[in-house]
């Protein structure tokens, strides 16, 4: 019976699989960025608490710092969640006709006001497409924010809307006159968690933004890409199927 008992005994639980070096690096990077954002928020809250303790009013500047850190934390968490949704194949788009030219002008105007950075526009009067306007907006915002990070003023930025080299598509592009992107990095830019070696040391974020841009293009049957020569700037583009106007 002792032999039967030993045969029927439950096997010990299997050890969890070891994380790959890449997975460990990704987790460490995410933890580092989230810790920094939480630390900044903690400092901002502590500053407000100190002012109240000594009988001083909390200023609008104090609250602005706290809100900025909270937005940064929220953006990091949302990026991780959006990346997970892409991996699970649950990216949904709601296509509807809209004017890409008008949306581009609106986004650029808000960017210029927020950043105090001029942007050159090369946009037609109208450019009708059928796509998810909010997701297209997110791609343009991402391209503009990257241009601002990696091509600091006075480097120029130009946003264009026009015909794509691929028939039946419109191209939305953002060109910066910054340092450009190393050739070895260009093929990997739209991979999740990848950041160009020339910029990773000075830019915040998880390297998810361009990955989500590619997911948006894929969901629309479009494409994304980059053209760049080191020392001669970079152009990030999004191609979407064109819907002819009436």
QUISULWO-V669770 format. One record per residue. PHI is phi in whole degrees, 0 to 359 (none if undefined). BURIAL is 1 if it has 24 or more other C-alpha atoms within 12 Angstrom, else 0. Layout:
# QUISULWO-V669770
phi=(PHI:PHI)
burial=(BURIAL:BURIAL)
This chain:
# QUISULWO-V669770
phi=(none:298:293:298:301:291:287:274:297:295:289:298:300:291:292:298:297:289:288:290:298:295:297:297:294:296:298:297:296:297:298:297:294:294:297:298:295:295:297:297:295:298:296:296:293:298:296:297:298:296:298:293:296:267:82:259:281:283:272:297:296:300:292:297:296:297:296:297:292:294:297:297:297:298:296:296:296:297:296:296:294:296:297:295:297:298:297:275:73:246:280:244:236:237:292:203:297:204:268:297:297:294:300:298:299:295:295:296:299:293:298:298:294:284:264:62:237:290:226:279:247:231:228:288:299:217:203:277:224:248:199:276:299:291:289:295:303:298:297:297:300:299:298:293:296:296:299:294:289:265:228:301:305:266:302:280:229:230:248:231:229:187:292:277:299:275:303:79:232:257:243:254:223:233:250:239:258:275:285:82:236:305:302:293:269:298:290:252:301:265:275:295:70:268:229:301:300:286:240:300:285:241:246:276:120:256:73:253:304:290:299:289:299:295:297:297:298:300:294:261:73:252:203:232:185:218:235:200:236:309:89:230:81:212:232:259:225:230:257:229:302:274:251:301:286:294)
burial=(0:0:0:0:0:0:0:0:0:0:0:0:0:0:0:0:0:0:0:0:0:0:0:0:0:0:0:0:1:1:0:0:1:1:0:0:1:1:0:0:1:0:0:1:1:0:0:1:0:0:0:0:0:0:0:0:0:0:0:0:0:1:0:0:1:1:0:0:1:1:0:1:1:0:1:1:1:0:1:1:0:1:1:0:0:1:0:0:0:0:1:0:0:0:0:0:0:1:1:1:1:1:1:1:1:0:1:1:0:0:1:0:0:0:0:0:1:1:1:1:1:1:1:0:0:0:1:1:1:1:1:1:1:0:1:1:1:1:1:1:1:1:1:1:1:1:1:1:1:1:1:1:0:0:1:1:1:1:1:1:1:1:1:0:0:0:0:0:1:1:1:1:1:1:1:1:1:1:1:1:1:1:0:0:0:1:0:0:1:1:1:1:1:1:1:1:0:0:1:0:0:0:0:1:1:1:1:1:1:1:1:1:1:1:1:1:1:1:1:1:0:1:1:1:1:1:1:1:0:0:0:0:1:1:1:1:1:1:1:1:1:1:0:0:0:0)
